[in-house]
Amino acid sequence: MKKRDYIYIEGKDPADPSQLKYIRRDIECDDTFDDELVMMAFPIRLMKEISSVLSHFGLRDDAEYFYSECKEVVSVPEKHVNSKGEGKLTFQSYFHKFPDSVEHFFEDAIIVVILHPLAATTKGGQRDYNMIGYIHVNHIDFKTPDGEVLPGYYYNILRLSGRTRLLMMH
């Protein structure tokens, strides 16, 4: 098991509304990836602030590059077949205007991304990166048979890029 950082970006910091509030958690991962990963989650409404978020981590803060990385990972074709090759469902999602095309699913959705920082830097000294994972998480309350309302999450548009082999993460 490896210890990795997982960062949740809550939104504007109440103490300083010009800053975003970052919550860092240590997690244990069972993965085969040796390099550094930046794993972060944030409410979908912060997609418009992605340049500031990336800059906070010393990463290339070009929003259009980030959006193109999202589109590339999310648009991977899916084939739903069994081990014998049986099944006929294949499809590919493609979003023309990212992030606008995903912002309207649920206003309280959470975006989870996994970025692999590269050694190469931009002219400004920020590190380039590849996006290797994208998860769109919808928050949905559900009711138990006893009538208790509990929070639930529906993980949608989950993709891992073919660029990097991650076996499993907890």
trRosetta pair geometry for C-beta under 8 A, 3 or more apart (Angstrom, degrees):
i j d omega theta_ij theta_ji phi_ij phi_ji
1 28 4.5 5 176 -175 125 111
1 29 6.8 142 -161 66 72 33
1 30 5.7 -48 -104 -79 71 74
2 28 7.0 146 72 -156 38 59
2 29 5.0 -29 64 64 92 89
2 30 7.7 155 17 -89 80 26
2 31 6.5 -63 30 45 127 86
3 26 5.6 -12 -167 -169 105 106
3 27 7.4 149 -152 77 56 35
3 28 6.1 -37 -94 -97 58 64
3 29 7.8 142 -110 17 10 81
4 26 7.5 144 74 -156 33 57
4 27 5.6 -29 66 66 83 86
4 28 7.7 129 19 -118 79 16
4 29 5.0 14 5 -2 126 126
4 37 6.2 -7 -149 62 133 111
4 39 6.4 60 141 12 125 130
5 24 5.6 -28 -160 -161 109 102
5 25 7.3 133 -159 71 57 41
5 26 6.5 -43 -100 -99 56 53
5 27 7.6 111 -140 20 11 83
5 38 7.9 -21 81 -130 105 51
5 39 6.9 170 95 45 59 92
6 24 7.5 139 73 -158 44 52
6 25 4.8 -28 66 67 95 94
6 26 7.7 133 19 -127 84 6
6 27 4.8 38 -12 -7 123 127
6 39 4.9 -43 -113 98 69 115
6 40 7.5 160 -169 -92 54 36
6 41 7.4 15 175 0 96 103
7 22 5.6 -20 -166 -166 112 101
7 23 6.9 145 -159 74 57 48
7 24 5.3 -22 -101 -100 80 68
7 25 7.6 175 -84 21 32 70
7 38 7.5 -25 20 -173 123 79
7 39 6.9 146 21 89 73 59
7 40 4.4 -23 73 -108 98 87
7 41 7.4 177 93 25 52 63
8 22 7.6 145 77 -159 44 50
8 23 4.5 -17 62 62 94 105
8 25 7.2 31 -4 -3 101 112
8 40 7.3 161 -87 -160 26 65
8 41 5.0 -19 -112 67 74 97
8 42 7.1 153 -166 -79 53 54
9 20 5.5 -2 -163 162 108 127
9 21 7.1 135 -161 78 56 53
9 22 5.7 -25 -102 -102 72 67
9 23 7.7 -172 -80 21 24 75
9 40 6.3 30 -16 -178 104 114
9 41 7.2 -169 22 89 73 45
9 42 3.9 -9 61 -98 107 108
9 43 7.8 -114 93 14 83 70
9 46 6.0 -166 109 138 123 170
9 53 6.1 -46 -79 -118 167 119
10 20 7.6 157 55 179 65 78
10 21 4.4 -30 50 83 113 110
10 22 7.7 -158 7 -83 84 18
10 23 6.1 69 -37 -13 108 112
10 42 8.0 -95 -32 -129 13 74
10 43 7.8 37 -170 -11 30 107
11 20 6.8 -121 157 -142 15 79
11 21 6.4 4 62 33 48 101
11 43 6.3 3 -70 24 99 129
11 45 7.7 18 -110 79 107 114
11 46 6.5 -140 -104 -68 63 119
12 17 4.8 20 173 -145 127 66
12 18 8.0 60 -147 -15 102 10
12 19 7.3 110 -154 78 62 43
12 20 6.5 -69 -99 -106 36 50
12 21 7.0 44 124 -9 18 95
13 16 4.9 12 89 56 119 72
13 17 6.8 -146 69 -83 62 28
13 19 4.6 -10 21 87 127 94
13 20 6.4 101 -27 155 90 10
13 21 4.1 132 -87 -64 77 90
14 17 7.2 13 -131 -71 25 77
14 21 7.7 10 2 -55 67 139
16 19 4.5 31 101 21 110 112
20 46 7.3 82 -125 -140 132 132
20 49 6.7 140 -71 143 132 145
20 52 6.4 136 -13 121 127 125
20 53 6.7 -20 47 -86 169 79
20 56 7.3 -83 56 -57 121 153
22 56 7.0 173 -60 162 144 151
27 39 7.9 -64 40 79 133 147
27 170 7.3 -165 169 91 108 76
28 170 6.4 -5 92 68 78 118
29 169 4.8 -23 -142 -135 104 82
29 170 6.2 -177 -117 35 46 73
30 167 7.2 -71 125 87 81 108
30 168 5.2 -8 90 88 99 99
30 169 7.0 179 51 -108 60 31
30 170 6.0 54 10 -12 95 105
31 166 5.0 -27 -146 -153 119 86
31 167 5.8 168 -136 42 54 80
31 168 6.5 -154 -87 65 65 44
31 169 5.4 5 -60 -79 117 82
32 165 6.4 -25 75 111 121 97
32 166 7.0 176 43 -134 77 37
32 167 5.0 73 -6 -10 106 112
33 37 6.4 62 112 -49 142 123
33 116 7.8 -115 -168 -105 137 116
33 164 6.5 30 -107 176 122 116
33 165 7.4 176 -75 82 84 58
33 166 5.5 -23 -34 -98 121 82
35 116 6.2 62 97 -155 129 100
35 117 7.8 -152 155 60 114 70
36 116 7.4 131 86 -150 64 57
36 117 5.5 -21 90 43 118 108
37 114 5.7 -17 -172 -169 117 94
37 115 6.9 140 -165 72 62 47
37 116 6.1 -35 -108 -93 70 64
37 132 7.7 -77 -127 45 108 128
38 57 5.5 64 -133 -169 148 155
38 59 6.9 -97 14 -50 166 141
38 114 7.4 153 78 -159 51 44
38 115 4.3 -16 59 61 102 103
38 116 7.9 -162 20 -70 79 19
38 117 6.2 75 -17 -35 112 101
38 129 7.3 -43 28 -132 123 151
39 112 7.5 4 -174 -174 83 92
39 113 7.6 -172 -143 93 46 47
39 114 5.1 -7 -103 -108 80 79
39 115 7.8 -169 -72 24 36 67
40 53 7.1 158 137 176 160 124
40 57 7.9 -118 -43 -51 142 145
40 112 7.4 -177 97 -146 39 54
40 113 6.0 -7 62 58 81 84
40 115 7.7 -3 15 7 101 108
41 110 5.4 21 180 169 107 114
41 111 6.7 173 -149 87 59 46
41 112 4.4 -18 -97 -98 94 78
41 113 7.8 160 -86 16 46 60
41 137 7.6 -2 -148 21 122 137
42 46 4.4 -80 154 67 124 138
42 47 7.8 160 98 -61 115 54
42 53 6.8 -78 -42 -108 161 153
42 110 6.9 166 84 -155 21 75
42 111 5.8 -16 62 57 74 92
43 46 5.3 97 68 -3 74 101
43 108 7.0 -57 -141 -154 106 48
43 109 7.4 118 -159 83 60 47
43 110 5.9 -53 -99 -103 44 67
43 111 7.7 49 144 13 10 81
44 47 5.7 -9 -175 -24 57 113
44 99 7.7 178 -169 170 90 129
44 102 7.2 -133 -146 122 128 94
44 103 5.7 160 155 -127 119 66
44 105 8.0 -167 -98 49 171 96
44 106 7.6 126 11 82 148 69
44 107 7.3 -145 64 -163 120 30
44 108 7.8 114 22 149 106 8
44 109 4.3 38 -28 76 133 94
44 110 6.8 -122 -35 -91 77 16
44 111 5.6 108 -93 -29 67 100
44 136 7.9 40 -86 -143 119 88
45 48 7.2 -36 169 16 51 103
45 103 7.8 91 -91 -149 47 105
45 107 7.2 32 -58 -172 106 74
46 49 4.7 -56 -166 42 73 113
46 50 7.3 114 138 -63 75 63
46 53 7.0 86 153 -50 116 134
46 111 8.0 -135 65 34 92 116
47 50 5.9 -5 -167 -42 44 111
47 99 4.3 -139 157 132 147 174
47 103 6.5 -126 39 -88 146 106
47 111 6.5 89 -78 -9 98 153
48 99 7.7 -129 -60 57 60 136
49 52 5.0 -40 176 38 86 116
49 53 6.1 92 119 -26 85 98
50 53 5.3 -55 -146 38 40 115
50 54 6.0 38 158 -19 73 104
50 63 5.2 117 72 -119 109 88
50 66 5.1 -155 144 95 142 165
50 67 7.9 146 57 -51 160 80
51 54 6.1 -56 -147 38 27 107
51 55 6.3 29 154 -20 62 110
51 61 4.4 72 -162 171 72 96
51 62 7.2 31 -111 -96 94 9
51 63 4.9 -58 -55 -52 95 97
51 66 8.0 -146 -73 1 56 140
52 55 5.6 -56 -146 38 30 114
52 56 6.5 42 152 -30 63 101
52 61 7.4 65 -60 -150 18 123
53 56 5.7 -50 -158 22 31 118
53 57 7.3 10 152 -2 61 104
54 57 6.1 -68 -159 44 37 100
54 59 4.3 -92 -171 81 86 103
54 60 6.4 -43 160 82 135 43
54 61 4.4 168 87 -106 111 63
54 62 7.9 -68 88 29 159 41
54 66 6.4 -133 -56 -72 143 134
54 126 7.7 58 141 -172 100 139
55 58 7.5 41 -171 -78 36 22
55 59 7.3 -105 -69 56 23 63
55 61 4.1 17 -60 -86 88 139
55 126 7.1 -69 -115 -108 62 136
57 115 8.0 112 110 71 156 142
57 117 7.8 -139 143 -74 112 127
58 117 7.9 34 91 -128 96 142
58 126 5.9 -177 173 -135 54 71
58 127 5.8 49 126 8 91 102
59 115 6.7 10 -120 142 159 154
59 117 6.2 -117 -98 -103 101 100
59 126 5.8 54 150 177 15 106
59 127 5.5 -52 -112 68 56 85
59 128 7.8 74 -159 -137 76 9
59 129 5.3 -12 -147 -17 119 132
60 65 6.0 -39 126 83 127 153
60 122 5.2 119 -107 -39 93 130
60 126 4.9 143 -81 116 43 121
60 127 6.7 -102 -28 90 77 39
60 128 5.3 32 -31 -106 132 50
60 129 6.4 -152 23 13 103 87
61 126 6.2 -120 -10 -125 84 170
62 65 3.9 61 93 8 113 114
62 66 6.8 171 93 -13 60 83
62 122 7.9 153 -22 -100 114 153
63 66 5.5 -55 -151 37 36 114
63 67 6.2 35 153 -18 69 105
64 67 5.7 -51 -144 38 33 111
64 68 6.3 34 154 -20 64 104
65 68 5.7 -54 -148 36 31 110
65 69 6.5 34 151 -20 64 104
66 69 5.7 -55 -153 34 31 112
66 70 6.5 35 149 -21 64 103
66 131 7.6 100 -149 -56 60 130
67 70 5.4 -48 -150 32 36 116
67 71 6.4 36 152 -19 66 103
67 98 4.6 160 -171 104 99 103
67 99 6.0 -113 -117 -38 107 78
68 71 5.6 -49 -147 36 35 112
68 72 6.3 38 153 -23 65 105
68 98 7.8 155 -74 66 32 131
69 72 5.7 -53 -147 34 31 113
69 73 6.5 23 158 -12 64 107
69 129 7.8 14 -110 99 164 88
69 130 7.0 176 -137 -159 123 45
69 131 3.8 118 157 3 119 125
70 73 6.2 -65 -151 41 27 103
70 74 5.8 15 161 -11 68 117
70 98 5.5 -175 89 168 120 146
70 99 7.1 18 85 -86 164 85
70 113 7.6 -69 -94 -104 91 126
70 131 6.5 -34 -69 108 47 175
70 134 5.7 115 -138 -110 72 150
71 74 6.0 -61 -135 45 26 105
71 75 5.6 16 168 -16 65 121
71 94 7.4 45 -166 -155 95 67
71 95 5.8 -129 -116 62 90 93
71 98 4.8 -150 -65 -5 101 153
72 75 6.3 -63 -136 40 18 105
72 76 8.0 47 154 -53 51 81
72 131 7.3 133 65 60 105 114
72 161 7.5 32 118 -114 99 113
73 76 6.6 -27 -174 -23 36 109
73 131 5.3 -94 -32 110 139 113
73 132 7.4 153 -109 -155 132 12
73 133 7.1 164 -169 -127 147 11
73 134 4.6 128 104 1 133 121
73 159 4.8 154 160 100 85 129
73 160 7.8 -47 -158 -160 108 10
73 161 5.0 -69 -111 -73 96 93
74 93 6.2 -69 151 93 89 114
74 95 6.4 4 100 6 139 117
74 98 7.8 154 39 -106 143 141
74 102 8.0 -98 -136 -68 167 142
74 134 5.5 -64 -64 86 86 147
74 157 5.5 0 -137 -178 102 117
74 159 5.7 -174 -100 10 37 146
75 92 6.2 42 -175 177 70 97
75 93 6.0 -124 -111 87 54 64
75 94 4.7 50 -124 -102 115 70
75 95 7.1 -130 -68 15 101 73
76 92 7.4 -130 116 -133 22 89
76 159 5.4 143 27 -146 124 130
76 161 7.6 -175 -58 -115 138 49
76 162 7.2 148 -122 -24 134 101
77 90 6.5 16 175 180 106 100
77 91 7.3 -174 -152 101 71 27
77 92 4.2 -44 -101 -83 72 106
78 90 6.5 179 93 -151 57 56
78 91 5.7 -6 56 60 99 70
78 92 6.9 166 14 -85 70 50
79 87 7.7 122 166 96 77 116
79 89 7.7 141 -159 94 43 59
79 90 4.6 -9 -106 -107 69 100
80 87 5.4 -112 113 154 69 142
80 89 4.2 -11 53 79 117 107
80 90 7.0 -165 19 -78 70 49
81 84 7.9 -119 161 72 98 54
81 85 5.4 0 160 -154 138 33
81 86 6.0 151 -162 70 88 30
81 87 3.8 -168 -111 50 58 115
81 88 7.9 79 -90 -45 91 24
81 89 7.9 -177 -59 50 63 70
82 85 7.3 -51 69 16 63 17
82 86 5.0 -7 38 56 105 89
82 87 5.8 130 -7 -25 73 117
93 157 6.9 -90 72 -118 162 100
95 98 4.7 86 111 -70 121 94
95 101 4.0 175 -159 83 104 145
95 102 6.2 -22 -124 -40 157 95
96 101 6.3 122 48 -59 62 145
97 100 4.4 -24 125 55 109 116
97 101 5.0 132 68 -37 72 99
98 101 5.8 -52 -83 34 53 106
98 102 6.6 23 -131 2 78 108
99 102 5.6 -69 -166 50 69 99
99 103 5.5 80 136 -46 92 102
100 103 5.8 -51 -139 19 30 118
100 104 7.6 18 173 -16 58 104
101 104 7.8 -72 -170 25 22 100
102 105 6.0 -21 -170 -12 59 114
102 109 7.9 -111 155 92 92 158
102 136 6.4 -119 -170 -110 127 141
102 157 7.6 -55 -126 4 130 169
105 109 5.8 48 79 -47 108 149
105 136 7.0 58 50 166 160 134
105 138 6.8 -101 131 -86 116 117
105 156 7.5 -158 174 85 159 154
106 109 4.3 117 72 -47 97 95
106 138 4.7 102 15 -129 156 100
106 139 7.3 -178 142 36 144 70
108 138 7.7 84 84 -154 80 60
108 139 5.0 -65 120 41 116 120
109 136 6.0 -8 -179 -176 131 85
109 137 6.3 147 -166 77 73 50
109 138 5.2 -37 -105 -94 88 62
109 139 7.2 -165 -99 2 35 79
110 136 7.9 149 78 -164 48 40
110 137 4.2 -21 63 66 95 111
110 139 7.0 76 -12 -41 103 99
110 153 7.9 -35 35 -138 123 120
111 134 7.4 -31 -166 -159 91 82
111 135 7.4 144 -164 78 44 58
111 136 6.3 -18 -106 -107 66 60
111 137 7.5 -166 -76 21 18 84
112 133 7.4 -33 120 125 90 105
112 134 7.4 143 83 -161 62 34
112 135 4.0 -6 58 57 108 108
112 137 6.1 56 -12 -18 108 118
113 131 6.0 -55 -166 -142 111 108
113 133 6.5 154 -159 89 43 70
113 134 5.6 -1 -107 -104 78 66
113 135 7.7 -159 -69 25 39 70
114 131 7.2 111 76 -165 55 63
114 132 5.2 -59 100 70 103 86
114 133 3.5 35 30 42 114 112
114 134 7.8 -123 23 -53 74 40
114 160 7.9 -6 52 -120 134 81
114 166 7.6 1 125 -42 160 162
115 129 4.5 17 179 166 109 143
115 130 7.2 157 -158 79 63 38
115 131 5.7 -40 -102 -103 72 59
115 132 7.2 143 -118 14 20 81
116 129 5.9 153 75 -162 46 82
116 130 4.8 -11 57 59 105 88
116 131 7.8 179 17 -94 79 12
116 132 5.2 56 -20 -20 112 123
116 163 7.8 -145 34 110 145 122
116 164 5.9 158 -43 -67 153 153
117 127 4.6 31 -163 128 105 142
117 128 7.6 128 -158 84 57 40
117 129 4.9 -44 -100 -96 45 100
118 127 6.2 169 59 177 58 94
118 128 4.6 -25 51 83 120 89
118 129 5.9 -173 -2 -93 85 35
118 130 6.7 78 -48 -13 111 85
119 127 7.6 -66 -143 -140 9 104
120 127 7.3 111 81 -155 48 63
120 128 4.6 -8 87 26 100 125
121 124 8.0 -127 162 72 98 50
121 125 5.4 -11 172 -150 137 32
121 126 6.2 149 -159 74 84 30
121 127 5.5 -52 -101 -94 74 47
121 128 6.8 -158 -103 -11 20 80
122 125 6.9 -41 67 28 73 19
122 126 4.7 3 30 56 115 87
122 127 7.8 -96 -3 -34 82 5
122 128 6.6 125 -49 -60 79 81
130 161 6.9 -133 154 84 109 166
130 163 5.4 -98 162 107 150 159
130 164 7.0 150 101 -30 130 118
131 134 6.4 32 161 -53 125 100
131 161 6.5 128 103 -39 64 138
132 160 6.2 10 159 -161 77 72
132 161 4.5 -105 -136 32 53 113
132 163 6.1 -114 -105 69 91 103
132 164 4.2 -26 -128 41 138 133
132 166 6.7 114 143 -19 128 123
133 158 8.0 -11 -165 -166 91 70
133 159 6.8 176 -142 91 51 57
133 160 5.1 -14 -95 -107 87 68
133 161 6.9 -111 -56 -3 45 83
133 166 7.2 -28 -56 27 124 152
134 157 6.7 -43 117 129 100 100
134 158 7.6 -177 90 -138 57 33
134 159 5.4 6 51 53 90 96
135 155 5.6 -35 -167 -157 113 100
135 156 7.7 114 -174 59 64 42
135 157 7.1 151 -145 86 33 73
135 158 5.0 15 -111 -107 85 78
135 159 8.0 -171 -73 26 55 56
136 155 7.6 126 72 -166 49 49
136 156 4.5 -49 83 79 100 89
136 157 4.2 39 15 46 117 115
136 158 7.8 -126 27 -58 66 55
137 153 5.3 -11 -171 -170 107 113
137 154 7.1 149 -159 74 54 46
137 155 5.5 -21 -103 -104 78 63
137 156 7.2 165 -90 23 25 77
138 153 6.9 148 75 -159 46 58
138 154 4.4 -15 59 59 101 100
138 156 6.1 36 -9 -2 105 124
139 151 6.5 -34 -162 -161 98 101
139 152 7.5 134 -164 78 51 48
139 153 6.0 -30 -104 -102 53 73
140 152 5.0 -39 79 79 79 99
140 153 7.1 146 27 -102 78 20
140 154 5.5 35 4 -13 127 109
141 149 5.3 11 176 -177 120 103
141 150 7.0 155 -156 78 71 32
141 151 6.0 -50 -102 -106 68 47
141 152 6.5 130 -126 19 16 87
142 149 7.3 163 84 -149 27 60
142 150 6.0 -26 65 64 77 82
142 152 4.6 32 -2 -13 112 139
143 147 6.2 -18 -173 -143 110 33
143 148 7.0 151 -154 74 62 36
143 149 5.4 -33 -96 -94 73 65
143 150 7.7 144 -104 17 24 74
144 147 6.8 -39 70 29 77 20
144 148 4.5 7 31 53 119 89
144 149 7.9 -138 5 -69 78 21
144 150 6.3 59 -38 -5 100 117
155 158 5.4 35 148 -58 107 122
160 164 7.4 -102 173 77 96 86
160 166 5.8 -127 -152 45 140 109
161 164 5.9 54 78 27 99 85
166 169 6.3 -11 165 -35 126 106
